[in-house]
Each structure stands twice: as C-alpha cells, then as structure tokens.
Amino acid sequence: MKLPALRPVSTAPQPCKICGGAAPLFGVVDFNKHCVTPGHSLRLPLSGVPVYYRQCASCDFLYTDAFDDWSIEDFRTHIYNDEYALADPEYAHKRPRDNADFVEQFWGELRTTCRLLDFGGGNDVMCATLRDKGFTTAVSYDPIVPEFAQRPDGKFDLVTCFETMEHMPDPMGGIAKIIECAADPGLICYSTSLLPTDLHLYGLSWWYVAPRNGHVSMFSKRSLAAAWGRHGYKTVSFNNCTHFAFRTLPSCLAHMQAPAQGSPVAA
C-alpha cells in the first residue's frame, strides 16, 4: 500500500519542536526500520521510503517531521495497522501486563481511592488487568484507537503514559493533552527511552529510532526537562526509561521507593 506523502525534507536547520533551537539534519533511515530487541529477529524488507531525522543543537531532541502532515487516519492505516505486531510483538499483551504489575507494585494500596487514566492505553489490557486486581477506576484513553478515542470525563490522580511520547509528532501538544487529564496535585508516570550519551557512535542505527513503530520523537534528559518545564511541570527519572512528572507531588502518591535499577535522578 502506497504511503501518503511525507513532508518534503529541507537541508536547512529547522526550529526544534521543544525549545526552538536550531535542529539540522542528523541522518536518514528506511521507513521499515523498526525496534529490534533481544529475541526479536524479524527483519522487514526495505520500503524504499527515506525518513529523515533532525537533532536539536540546544536540547538534543531527536525527531522527524516527515509525518507532520499525516492525519490520525493515515497513522492508523500505515503504521498502527494489522501488521503493527510484526514491528512490536509485545504491544498486545506482554507489555501492558508488565505495566499493570508495575502500577500495582507502587500504588496497589490506593486501588480503591486513586482515579487512574492510562493515556495512550492501546487495547485496554493494562487497565483491564488493574480492574481485575481491584482498581476501582482504571480507564484507557488513546486517540489512535477508535474504541478508546473519547477522552474520559474528569481529572485523574494518576495518569500513566507508557511508551507513548516517542509516538507524538507534536510532543508539546501531546504533553498538554496528558496534563489536561491530570488532577492538581496529581502524578504522571510515563516511559520513553532516553537518548544514549554516546549516540554519536550509533547514529540512527540506535534501536529506538524506528519509523515503522511510529517512533518520531526521541528525548534526552534536557529535552524532557524543557518540554515539561514549559508547562510548569517538574520531571524526574528512575532510570533511562521510567519517569515521573508533576506540578506539586501529591502526598498520597509520594510514598514510592526506587525500583531495582536505582534511585530517582533529576531530569
């Protein structure tokens, strides 16, 4: 199936989507480049469609603007389609169940009092698992998935957003939508893999650069801090993947201990 037109590439530096700094071209990959993780040996054939990425010289944000003119329906048809599982086999069951276990570990004692929203919740497996575990309010919201594209009413004490921010072609707009769902005080728990400090050794061969997975926005600690800071939020990182954002940390959600990977580190 032929892809809709990608935004024409410009060789001139463009304003960074996070901080407005100069973002020159960084490299190019084939559209079918996908996340290859241990045990995932699939190799998709080359599509012949080049996708260019840029990196901001100020905050290190790495992104592509190739899909900025696509509609939600374009993304549903050409990325988040029936073949998406080939690029992300853990999407449907393993990852959401693991995420549910993580949420239960930290906030299980609040299962009857905490209103939880999973932003970018996909197929609702995580929230269904939490409801089975006794969470009174655990609901999914995902603009890409028609069954869960209607934003639930009200504000939520805990908003989770697992492996979603890297899929946002408009990261500042996406973060604003996440914040709209959060109570104040409230906590946002999100995951996205940080750029490695030695990215210059990998370039776009880094595994997380994956247009076929819809990975269009990759963050450094500086770009995360800048993005959330523009909305008046602080963000801290447990590790290179798991992060928290808050304006004022609610006392009922502040009892966490750091997981095995290490203590929280300010972003």
N, C-alpha and C positions, 0 to 999 in steps of 0.2 A: 504494500500500500504506500503510495507516494506521500511524503511528509508535506504539511503546509510550509509555506515559505518561511525560512529563518530570516531574522533581521540581518540586513547586509552588514558585513564587517567593515569597520573603519580602522585604518592603521594609526590614526591619531589617538592619543590618550583620551579617555572619557572620564567624566566625573564619577567618582566612587559612589555606589548606591548607599553606603553607610555614612561616610564622612565628607564626601565631596572632593577628596583629594584626587590627584591625577592617577588614573589607572590605565597604564599601557598594556598592550597585548602581552600575554605570558606564554601562550602556546596553543596548540590545536590537537584535538583528538577526533576519532571517528564517532558518529552518533551512537553506534552499537557498543562503545566501551561501557562496561558495567562493573559492578563491585565484585571482585574475585576475592573470596575469603577462604581460610583453610577448609578443605573438604569440598570446596565448590570449584569443580574443574571445568565447568561449561565454558566454551568459547563461542561467542556469537560471530557469525561472518561479518566482514566489513560491509557497511552500508554504502560507502562512497560519499557520505554526507559529512563535511567537516564542521566541527563545532569549536569555536574559538573562545578561550578564557582570558580574562584580564586579572591583574593583581594590583591593588592599590599600593602606591609607594608610601602612603602615610600610615594606614591601619592594617595593611597586609590582607585585607579581604580579597578572596579569590572567587571570581564569578564569571558566568557567561550571560550576555544579554541576547543571545541568539533566539531565545524563546519568548522574548518580552512582548511580542505581538500576538502570541497564541492566546486563544480563548480557553476557558476551562474545558470545553468540549474537545478542543484539539488535544489537550493533555490526556483526557480520558481515552481518546481514540488511539493515540500514537505512543503513549508512554504507559499510562495506568490501565492497560487493556488486559485481555485474557492471557497474553503472553508475558505479563509482568513477572509472574512467578519464576520464569526462566532466569531473570536478572536478579531476583530477590526471593529465593526459596523459603526463607524464614519469616517472610511477611505475614503469611496467613495464620500460622498457629504458634510456632515456637517463640518468636519474639514477643508477641502480646502476652503470652502466658508467663514468660520470664519477667516481663514488666509488671504484671499483676503481682507476682511474688515479691518483687522489689517494693512496690507500693505497700503491700501487706506488712512487710518487714518493718517499715518505718512508721506507718500510720494505721496499722491494724487496730490499735486500741481506740481509734477515733472512728471506727467504721459506722457507728450509728449516729454520729453527730457532725461529721465532716461532709460537706457537699463537694463532690469531685466531678470534674469535667476532663475528659481526655480529648484534647484538641488535636485534630489530625488522626483520630482514632480508627480510621480504616474500617475494618469489618466488625467492630464492636466486641471482638473476642476478649480483649483485656477487661473491658468494663463488665461483660457477662461473667467472666471469671471472678471479678471482685464482688459482683452481686451474689454469686454463689457462695462466696466467702463471708457474706453477711454485711457488705457495704450497702447502706440504705439508699444512698444517692451516688450512683456512678454511671454517667451518661457520656456518650460519644458525640463528637461534632467533627465533621470532615467535609469541607466544601466540595471535595473531589468526588465523594461517594454519594450518589443520589439519595440513598436511604437515610443518610445522616447529615445531609447538607443544610438542614434547617437548624439555625442556632437555637439552642435551648434557652428558655426564659431564665432570668435571674442571674445572680453572681455566684461564684463558686470559691470556697475556702482554699481548695487545692486544685490547680489546673496542671495537668500533665501534658507533655508535648514531646513524645518520644520519636526521634528520627524523622522530624518534620521540617525543621528550619532550613536544612540543606535543600529542601524541595521548593523553597519560596523564591520565585523570580523577583518579587518585590519584598525584600526582607523587612524594611521599615514598616510597610503596610501590614505585613503578616504579623509582626510583633505587636503592632497596635491592635489588631483583632484579638490576639491572645489576651492582651491586657484588658480589653473591653469585657472579657468574660470573668475576670478575677475580682474577688471581693477586696476591699481595702480596710484593714490589713488582710493579706492573703499571700499564698505562696505559689510560685510557678516552678515546677520541676520539669526540666527539659533535657534532651540528649541530642548531641551532634558532635561528631569527631573534630577535634581541633587540628589545625594545620600542624604538621611536624616542624620542629625548629630547623631541621635540615632539608626542607622542601627543595632547596636548590639542587640537592643530589638526586631527587626523584623526578622533579618537574611534574608533568601531567601523567606520568606513569603511576603516581601515587594512587592507591587502590580506591580511595574515596571519590576521586574525580570520575564521575560516571553519568554521562547524559542519558544513557538508556534507563538508568534508575531514576532519572529526574533530579539528579544532584546538580543543581545550578548555582548554589551559594555555599561556600566553604569559609569557615570563620577561624580567625586567630583569637587569642585572648584579648588583644587590643580592639579588634573589631567587634567582639561580643560586648565588651565594656562600653564602647562608643555607641553601639546600637541600642542597648537597654538604657544607657545613660541619657540618651536623647528623650526618653520617655519618663525620666525621673526615677528609674529603677536601678538598683544595685544587682550585680550578678557575682556569684562565687562558683567555683568548680571543685567537685570532689576528685575528679580525675580528668583525663583528656576527653572524656565522653559525656559525663553526667554533670549537670549544672543546676543551679537554683537562681531565681530572680525574684526580687521583692522590693516594694517601696518601704514598707515597715514590716518587719518579720513578726507574724502573729505568735503570741505566746503559746497557743495550743499546738502549733506546728514546729516549735523551736526545740523540741526535745531529742533531735536526731543525734545519733552517733555516726562517725565516719565509717564507711564500709572498708573492707579489707585493703582496697587499693591505696588508701592513705587519707589524711585529713584534708578538710576543705582548704582550698588555696584561693586567695582573692584573684578574681579575673581582672 
